[in-house]
Amino acid sequence: MTRSGRHEEDYWLLADIGGTHARFTLYESGAPADSVPIKKTMVEAAEELTFMAALQAFLESAGSPPISAAALAIAAPVRGQLIKMTNRGWWIDIAALEQQLDSREVLLLNDFTAQSLALPVLQDQDCRRLNDRPVQLRSPCALMGPGTGLGMAALMPLGNGDWRPVVGEGGHMTQAAVNDEQAEVLSVLRARLDHVSVERVVSGPGLVNLFQAVSVVKGAKEEELDPAEVVRRAKQQECQASQDAVRLFTEFLAITASNAALAYGAFGGFYLTGAVLQHLDQLFDVQHFHQVFVDKGRFSSYLGDIPLFQILHENATFPGLLNLLSFPAEQRAACAAYRYRRSS
């Protein structure tokens, strides 16, 4: 439908399928990256819906409009024809999706691939500078963000004004410790978990893991809390364990960010995003983050020259997906993990 409610054009379906929320949006075909959707909805993880049922409900609520292209960002590895969500009990059957949409083109990609594609089109007001280092043009950018899990990606310049995203599963790298306190906390978690990945400590559930591990180390009462309660207690300074958990979260975030910045040479900017940082708000100690970020011995000055940003945009996934759909066909195919295009 158009803004007046009439079916005169075709539309783009964009979706951000995360571990806690699934967001479906509808845009007019050809919409620029800064566009506002003409319809959107959000589905909580707790709702008893399958992915296909949630998608069908959204399309029906929009009047079953003609979809010319669909781009879905998924918080999971996009491999094979059946995609299992990492932190949500959803499966995405690509064949069923293509049949349901009956669109000319379907693109599937990791959610942080989509967010990386937003970096060239974000406005100044969409980002907060965390240091004063200048961006070096035609240099790689990288981003990572804690939410229900931890995502990570990079954006590489191709030398002709184009960019190519590089994405993996960096959130599942093994978390390292750089001091005795961190090592003791990770030791507690290793006794409980099959593998202490970065995501196990740098995420919303990771905050809870840290709170419980700190409680064990300090001999305090171990409580079952949700991430919001850990943050609330830390903000109100109600218990030392919650404050220590937030500080350790910041340190582990910085350790992983600096490792990624070194790996990618991210002099085009290293960007932090994710709902957890938004919820922490003033509890996110930028000075302490930066201190840990550059603490790399002989390469401290190297890291000190990397520009740091926090993304403030409500959801950078959608400008990233809109940017992707503006690319020529070959470039879209190169950026997406899966692409279906109907021949006629």
Secondary structure, DSSP 8 states (H G I E B T S, - for coil): --TTS---S-EEEEEEE-SSEEEEEEEETT--TT---SEEEEEETTS---HHHHHHHHHHHTT---EEEEEEEESS---SSEEE-SSSS-EEEHHHHHHHH--SEEEEEEHHHHHHHHTTT--GGGEEESS-----TTS-EEEEEESSSEEEEEEEE-SSS-EEEEE--GGGSB---SSHHHHHHHHHHHTTSS--BGGGTSSHHHHHHHHHHHHHHHT-------HHHHHHHHHHT--HHHHHHHHHHHHHHHHHHHHHHHHHT-TT-EEE--HHHHHHGGGS-HHHHHHHHT--GGGHHHHHTS-EEEE-SS-THHHHHHHHHTS-HHHHHHHSSEEEE---
